[in-house]
């Protein structure tokens, strides 16, 4: 069975389970987005693992990033928005 056929069957099963659980109001796009989050491609999964490993290494080296509030203030200045 090809990967595309397997993915299609897995997605169809996912949708059937969600609809049976009462999620009938979700759009096809919303259901697909949920499925992709729960079933990332091998390359996407590898990218995520690599990004997490890099973040852990940064943390071990003492890099803590910026405080969210400071970043928000910078974005407000950059886009000309008043203080919130």
N, CA, C and O atoms as CSV, one atom per row, in Angstrom:
chain,resi,resn,atom,element,x,y,z
A,1,UNK,N,N,0.856,-1.182,0.000
A,1,UNK,CA,C,0.000,0.000,0.000
A,1,UNK,C,C,0.900,1.243,0.000
A,1,UNK,O,O,1.878,1.303,0.745
A,2,UNK,N,N,0.573,2.211,-0.819
A,2,UNK,CA,C,1.371,3.436,-0.898
A,2,UNK,C,C,1.149,4.291,0.352
A,2,UNK,O,O,0.164,4.128,1.073
A,3,UNK,N,N,2.085,5.200,0.586
A,3,UNK,CA,C,1.946,6.114,1.716
A,3,UNK,C,C,0.697,6.972,1.576
A,3,UNK,O,O,-0.014,7.207,2.553
A,4,UNK,N,N,0.431,7.440,0.362
A,4,UNK,CA,C,-0.739,8.290,0.134
A,4,UNK,C,C,-2.028,7.533,0.443
A,4,UNK,O,O,-2.942,8.072,1.068
A,5,UNK,N,N,-2.089,6.296,0.003
A,5,UNK,CA,C,-3.292,5.500,0.261
A,5,UNK,C,C,-3.442,5.240,1.765
A,5,UNK,O,O,-4.544,5.323,2.309
A,6,UNK,N,N,-2.337,4.927,2.423
A,6,UNK,CA,C,-2.379,4.700,3.870
A,6,UNK,C,C,-2.835,5.958,4.605
A,6,UNK,O,O,-3.689,5.891,5.488
A,7,UNK,N,N,-2.259,7.115,4.234
A,7,UNK,CA,C,-2.645,8.380,4.863
A,7,UNK,C,C,-4.115,8.690,4.644
A,7,UNK,O,O,-4.799,9.143,5.562
A,8,UNK,N,N,-4.604,8.452,3.436
A,8,UNK,CA,C,-6.012,8.714,3.130
A,8,UNK,C,C,-6.924,7.831,3.978
A,8,UNK,O,O,-7.922,8.304,4.521
A,9,UNK,N,N,-6.584,6.563,4.089
A,9,UNK,CA,C,-7.395,5.651,4.904
A,9,UNK,C,C,-7.328,6.037,6.382
A,9,UNK,O,O,-8.339,5.986,7.082
A,10,UNK,N,N,-6.157,6.418,6.852
A,10,UNK,CA,C,-6.011,6.833,8.248
A,10,UNK,C,C,-6.809,8.109,8.517
A,10,UNK,O,O,-7.443,8.234,9.565
A,11,UNK,N,N,-6.780,9.053,7.579
A,11,UNK,CA,C,-7.547,10.282,7.744
A,11,UNK,C,C,-9.044,9.994,7.732
A,11,UNK,O,O,-9.785,10.547,8.544
A,12,UNK,N,N,-9.495,9.138,6.824
A,12,UNK,CA,C,-10.922,8.791,6.764
A,12,UNK,C,C,-11.367,8.166,8.084
A,12,UNK,O,O,-12.449,8.472,8.586
A,13,UNK,N,N,-10.540,7.296,8.640
A,13,UNK,CA,C,-10.876,6.680,9.929
A,13,UNK,C,C,-10.934,7.751,11.024
A,13,UNK,O,O,-11.841,7.746,11.856
A,14,UNK,N,N,-9.971,8.657,11.017
A,14,UNK,CA,C,-9.922,9.756,11.983
A,14,UNK,C,C,-11.208,10.577,11.930
A,14,UNK,O,O,-11.795,10.894,12.965
A,15,UNK,N,N,-11.643,10.920,10.707
A,15,UNK,CA,C,-12.867,11.720,10.534
A,15,UNK,C,C,-14.080,10.945,11.034
A,15,UNK,O,O,-14.935,11.514,11.713
A,16,UNK,N,N,-14.169,9.673,10.715
A,16,UNK,CA,C,-15.301,8.859,11.167
A,16,UNK,C,C,-15.377,8.812,12.689
A,16,UNK,O,O,-16.461,8.913,13.264
A,17,UNK,N,N,-14.236,8.659,13.334
A,17,UNK,CA,C,-14.206,8.625,14.800
A,17,UNK,C,C,-14.642,9.969,15.366
A,17,UNK,O,O,-15.426,10.023,16.313
A,18,UNK,N,N,-14.132,11.060,14.781
A,18,UNK,CA,C,-14.499,12.399,15.274
A,18,UNK,C,C,-15.992,12.669,15.076
A,18,UNK,O,O,-16.646,13.212,15.967
A,19,UNK,N,N,-16.524,12.299,13.931
A,19,UNK,CA,C,-17.949,12.518,13.682
A,19,UNK,C,C,-18.801,11.683,14.638
A,19,UNK,O,O,-19.834,12.148,15.122
A,20,UNK,N,N,-18.369,10.457,14.907
A,20,UNK,CA,C,-19.099,9.598,15.845
A,20,UNK,C,C,-19.046,10.170,17.260
A,20,UNK,O,O,-19.933,9.913,18.074
A,21,UNK,N,N,-17.994,10.950,17.549
A,21,UNK,CA,C,-17.843,11.549,18.870
A,21,UNK,C,C,-18.600,12.870,18.990
A,21,UNK,O,O,-18.526,13.540,20.020
A,22,UNK,N,N,-19.326,13.242,17.939
A,22,UNK,CA,C,-20.142,14.449,18.001
A,22,UNK,C,C,-19.466,15.708,17.504
A,22,UNK,O,O,-19.926,16.807,17.813
A,23,UNK,N,N,-18.404,15.589,16.752
A,23,UNK,CA,C,-17.716,16.760,16.220
A,23,UNK,C,C,-18.195,17.073,14.804
A,23,UNK,O,O,-17.393,17.421,13.938
A,24,UNK,N,N,-19.484,16.951,14.574
A,24,UNK,CA,C,-20.053,17.128,13.239
A,24,UNK,C,C,-19.930,18.563,12.739
A,24,UNK,O,O,-20.003,18.809,11.535
A,25,UNK,N,N,-19.745,19.512,13.655
A,25,UNK,CA,C,-19.673,20.911,13.232
A,25,UNK,C,C,-18.286,21.319,12.746
A,25,UNK,O,O,-18.123,22.401,12.182
A,26,UNK,N,N,-17.295,20.472,12.954
A,26,UNK,CA,C,-15.940,20.792,12.491
A,26,UNK,C,C,-15.897,20.707,10.967
A,26,UNK,O,O,-16.472,19.802,10.362
A,27,UNK,N,N,-15.209,21.664,10.366
A,27,UNK,CA,C,-15.083,21.639,8.900
A,27,UNK,C,C,-14.040,20.596,8.503
A,27,UNK,O,O,-13.266,20.123,9.334
A,28,UNK,N,N,-14.035,20.258,7.246
A,28,UNK,CA,C,-13.052,19.309,6.734
A,28,UNK,C,C,-11.634,19.849,6.941
A,28,UNK,O,O,-10.726,19.096,7.294
A,29,UNK,N,N,-11.449,21.149,6.720
A,29,UNK,CA,C,-10.137,21.763,6.928
A,29,UNK,C,C,-9.712,21.666,8.389
A,29,UNK,O,O,-8.556,21.363,8.683
A,30,UNK,N,N,-10.644,21.924,9.304
A,30,UNK,CA,C,-10.324,21.821,10.735
A,30,UNK,C,C,-9.960,20.391,11.117
A,30,UNK,O,O,-9.015,20.164,11.872
A,31,UNK,N,N,-10.711,19.434,10.594
A,31,UNK,CA,C,-10.417,18.035,10.878
A,31,UNK,C,C,-9.058,17.642,10.306
A,31,UNK,O,O,-8.302,16.913,10.948
A,32,UNK,N,N,-8.745,18.121,9.102
A,32,UNK,CA,C,-7.453,17.807,8.503
A,32,UNK,C,C,-6.314,18.411,9.318
A,32,UNK,O,O,-5.293,17.762,9.545
A,33,UNK,N,N,-6.494,19.660,9.759
A,33,UNK,CA,C,-5.468,20.296,10.590
A,33,UNK,C,C,-5.239,19.506,11.879
A,33,UNK,O,O,-4.097,19.312,12.296
A,34,UNK,N,N,-6.321,19.053,12.508
A,34,UNK,CA,C,-6.199,18.241,13.729
A,34,UNK,C,C,-5.447,16.952,13.430
A,34,UNK,O,O,-4.559,16.551,14.183
A,35,UNK,N,N,-5.806,16.311,12.332
A,35,UNK,CA,C,-5.168,15.048,11.969
A,35,UNK,C,C,-3.677,15.243,11.703
A,35,UNK,O,O,-2.852,14.442,12.142
A,36,UNK,N,N,-3.333,16.322,10.973
A,36,UNK,CA,C,-1.915,16.576,10.675
A,36,UNK,C,C,-1.118,16.839,11.950
A,36,UNK,O,O,0.034,16.419,12.054
A,37,UNK,N,N,-1.715,17.525,12.913
A,37,UNK,CA,C,-1.022,17.768,14.186
A,37,UNK,C,C,-0.755,16.456,14.915
A,37,UNK,O,O,0.293,16.284,15.537
A,38,UNK,N,N,-1.698,15.545,14.836
A,38,UNK,CA,C,-1.567,14.267,15.526
A,38,UNK,C,C,-0.773,13.245,14.719
A,38,UNK,O,O,-0.323,12.238,15.267
A,39,UNK,N,N,-0.598,13.494,13.423
A,39,UNK,CA,C,0.086,12.542,12.531
A,39,UNK,C,C,1.065,13.278,11.619
A,39,UNK,O,O,0.862,13.325,10.405
A,40,UNK,N,N,2.122,13.851,12.190
A,40,UNK,CA,C,3.054,14.600,11.345
A,40,UNK,C,C,3.816,13.676,10.401
A,40,UNK,O,O,4.016,12.497,10.691
A,41,UNK,N,N,4.230,14.223,9.286
A,41,UNK,CA,C,5.057,13.449,8.351
A,41,UNK,C,C,6.400,13.165,9.022
A,41,UNK,O,O,6.766,13.817,9.999
A,42,UNK,N,N,7.121,12.192,8.489
A,42,UNK,CA,C,8.425,11.848,9.068
A,42,UNK,C,C,9.374,13.050,9.032
A,42,UNK,O,O,10.109,13.287,9.991
A,43,UNK,N,N,9.361,13.800,7.943
A,43,UNK,CA,C,10.260,14.952,7.848
A,43,UNK,C,C,9.856,16.052,8.827
A,43,UNK,O,O,10.718,16.687,9.435
A,44,UNK,N,N,8.557,16.279,8.983
A,44,UNK,CA,C,8.086,17.289,9.930
A,44,UNK,C,C,8.429,16.865,11.353
A,44,UNK,O,O,8.858,17.689,12.161
A,45,UNK,N,N,8.242,15.588,11.661
A,45,UNK,CA,C,8.579,15.065,12.982
A,45,UNK,C,C,10.075,15.256,13.252
A,45,UNK,O,O,10.465,15.671,14.343
A,46,UNK,N,N,10.908,14.951,12.254
A,46,UNK,CA,C,12.352,15.102,12.413
A,46,UNK,C,C,12.729,16.569,12.636
A,46,UNK,O,O,13.605,16.867,13.448
A,47,UNK,N,N,12.074,17.482,11.920
A,47,UNK,CA,C,12.322,18.914,12.118
A,47,UNK,C,C,11.975,19.332,13.539
A,47,UNK,O,O,12.722,20.080,14.169
A,48,UNK,N,N,10.834,18.847,14.047
A,48,UNK,CA,C,10.418,19.186,15.403
A,48,UNK,C,C,11.407,18.660,16.439
A,48,UNK,O,O,11.769,19.371,17.376
A,49,UNK,N,N,11.842,17.414,16.267
A,49,UNK,CA,C,12.806,16.826,17.195
A,49,UNK,C,C,14.105,17.622,17.170
A,49,UNK,O,O,14.692,17.880,18.220
A,50,UNK,N,N,14.556,18.012,15.986
A,50,UNK,CA,C,15.780,18.793,15.849
A,50,UNK,C,C,15.648,20.159,16.528
A,50,UNK,O,O,16.576,20.611,17.199
A,51,UNK,N,N,14.511,20.808,16.356
A,51,UNK,CA,C,14.288,22.118,16.978
A,51,UNK,C,C,14.249,22.006,18.499
A,51,UNK,O,O,14.785,22.864,19.201
A,52,UNK,N,N,13.622,20.962,19.004
A,52,UNK,CA,C,13.575,20.757,20.453
A,52,UNK,C,C,14.978,20.492,20.993
A,52,UNK,O,O,15.359,21.041,22.027
A,53,UNK,N,N,15.745,19.655,20.302
A,53,UNK,CA,C,17.116,19.366,20.733
A,53,UNK,C,C,17.963,20.635,20.748
A,53,UNK,O,O,18.750,20.839,21.672
A,54,UNK,N,N,17.811,21.488,19.741
A,54,UNK,CA,C,18.554,22.745,19.691
A,54,UNK,C,C,18.158,23.655,20.848
A,54,UNK,O,O,19.013,24.314,21.439
A,55,UNK,N,N,16.879,23.697,21.172
A,55,UNK,CA,C,16.405,24.524,22.289
A,55,UNK,C,C,16.954,24.024,23.618
A,55,UNK,O,O,17.344,24.818,24.474
A,56,UNK,N,N,16.983,22.719,23.786
A,56,UNK,CA,C,17.541,22.143,25.011
A,56,UNK,C,C,19.024,22.492,25.130
A,56,UNK,O,O,19.500,22.833,26.213
A,57,UNK,N,N,19.741,22.407,24.028
A,57,UNK,CA,C,21.166,22.756,24.035
A,57,UNK,C,C,21.359,24.230,24.371
A,57,UNK,O,O,22.255,24.572,25.142
A,58,UNK,N,N,20.534,25.108,23.805
A,58,UNK,CA,C,20.595,26.535,24.141
A,58,UNK,C,C,20.380,26.735,25.632
A,58,UNK,O,O,21.107,27.498,26.268
A,59,UNK,N,N,19.391,26.057,26.192
A,59,UNK,CA,C,19.089,26.169,27.614
A,59,UNK,C,C,20.281,25.711,28.455
A,59,UNK,O,O,20.623,26.350,29.450
A,60,UNK,N,N,20.905,24.618,28.061
A,60,UNK,CA,C,22.080,24.098,28.792
A,60,UNK,C,C,23.246,25.086,28.762
A,60,UNK,O,O,24.034,25.151,29.705
A,61,UNK,N,N,23.353,25.854,27.676
A,61,UNK,CA,C,24.409,26.855,27.562
A,61,UNK,C,C,24.053,28.142,28.305
A,61,UNK,O,O,24.842,29.088,28.320
A,62,UNK,N,N,22.882,28.182,28.912
A,62,UNK,CA,C,22.484,29.351,29.679
A,62,UNK,C,C,21.638,30.355,28.931
A,62,UNK,O,O,21.259,31.382,29.494
A,63,UNK,N,N,21.336,30.085,27.685
A,63,UNK,CA,C,20.515,31.003,26.898
A,63,UNK,C,C,19.058,30.814,27.280
A,63,UNK,O,O,18.505,29.727,27.112
A,64,UNK,N,N,18.446,31.845,27.784
A,64,UNK,CA,C,17.070,31.743,28.260
A,64,UNK,C,C,16.076,32.517,27.401
A,64,UNK,O,O,14.878,32.510,27.687
A,65,UNK,N,N,16.550,33.176,26.365
A,65,UNK,CA,C,15.633,33.927,25.506
A,65,UNK,C,C,15.223,35.236,26.142
A,65,UNK,O,O,15.896,35.740,27.041
A,66,UNK,N,N,14.117,35.784,25.672
A,66,UNK,CA,C,13.627,37.043,26.222
A,66,UNK,C,C,12.309,36.794,26.947
A,66,UNK,O,O,11.568,35.861,26.639
A,67,UNK,N,N,12.055,37.635,27.892
A,67,UNK,CA,C,10.786,37.568,28.630
A,67,UNK,C,C,9.678,37.977,27.666
A,67,UNK,O,O,9.824,38.943,26.917
A,68,UNK,N,N,8.577,37.245,27.687
A,68,UNK,CA,C,7.482,37.485,26.730
A,68,UNK,C,C,7.013,38.929,26.761
A,68,UNK,O,O,6.744,39.507,25.707
A,69,UNK,N,N,6.911,39.515,27.917
A,69,UNK,CA,C,6.459,40.899,28.021
A,69,UNK,C,C,7.381,41.864,27.308
A,69,UNK,O,O,6.922,42.815,26.676
A,70,UNK,N,N,8.695,41.625,27.405
A,70,UNK,CA,C,9.653,42.480,26.710
A,70,UNK,C,C,9.486,42.346,25.199
A,70,UNK,O,O,9.538,43.338,24.471
A,71,UNK,N,N,9.287,41.131,24.740
A,71,UNK,CA,C,9.090,40.902,23.309
A,71,UNK,C,C,7.801,41.577,22.838
A,71,UNK,O,O,7.771,42.173,21.761
A,72,UNK,N,N,6.740,41.485,23.637
A,72,UNK,CA,C,5.468,42.121,23.285
A,72,UNK,C,C,5.621,43.631,23.181
A,72,UNK,O,O,5.073,44.254,22.272
A,73,UNK,N,N,6.372,44.226,24.120
A,73,UNK,CA,C,6.592,45.668,24.081
A,73,UNK,C,C,7.320,46.055,22.799
A,73,UNK,O,O,6.964,47.044,22.159
A,74,UNK,N,N,8.331,45.286,22.422
A,74,UNK,CA,C,9.080,45.565,21.194
A,74,UNK,C,C,8.177,45.472,19.968
A,74,UNK,O,O,8.270,46.313,19.074
A,75,UNK,N,N,7.313,44.475,19.912
A,75,UNK,CA,C,6.384,44.341,18.786
A,75,UNK,C,C,5.410,45.512,18.725
A,75,UNK,O,O,5.106,46.011,17.641
A,76,UNK,N,N,4.915,45.957,19.892
A,76,UNK,CA,C,4.008,47.106,19.898
A,76,UNK,C,C,4.713,48.351,19.364
A,76,UNK,O,O,4.132,49.112,18.590
A,77,UNK,N,N,5.966,48.559,19.776
A,77,UNK,CA,C,6.728,49.709,19.259
A,77,UNK,C,C,6.928,49.564,17.749
A,77,UNK,O,O,6.735,50.516,16.993
A,78,UNK,N,N,7.314,48.370,17.327
A,78,UNK,CA,C,7.598,48.119,15.905
A,78,UNK,C,C,6.387,48.389,15.024
A,78,UNK,O,O,6.525,48.918,13.921
A,79,UNK,N,N,5.192,48.025,15.512
A,79,UNK,CA,C,3.986,48.191,14.695
A,79,UNK,C,C,3.165,49.419,15.069
A,79,UNK,O,O,2.044,49.592,14.592
A,80,UNK,N,N,3.724,50.263,15.918
A,80,UNK,CA,C,3.060,51.515,16.258
A,80,UNK,C,C,1.791,51.358,17.062
A,80,UNK,O,O,0.858,52.151,16.927
A,81,UNK,N,N,1.754,50.340,17.897
A,81,UNK,CA,C,0.579,50.106,18.743
A,81,UNK,C,C,0.838,50.683,20.124
A,81,UNK,O,O,1.964,50.643,20.619
A,82,UNK,N,N,-0.207,51.220,20.748
A,82,UNK,CA,C,-0.069,51.766,22.084
A,82,UNK,C,C,0.127,50.684,23.132
A,82,UNK,O,O,-0.064,49.496,22.870
A,83,UNK,N,N,0.511,51.118,24.321
A,83,UNK,CA,C,0.684,50.181,25.439
A,83,UNK,C,C,-0.649,49.547,25.761
A,83,UNK,O,O,-1.692,50.198,25.703
A,84,UNK,N,N,-0.607,48.282,26.097
A,84,UNK,CA,C,-1.855,47.546,26.381
A,84,UNK,C,C,-1.941,47.213,27.833
A,84,UNK,O,O,-2.914,46.597,28.268
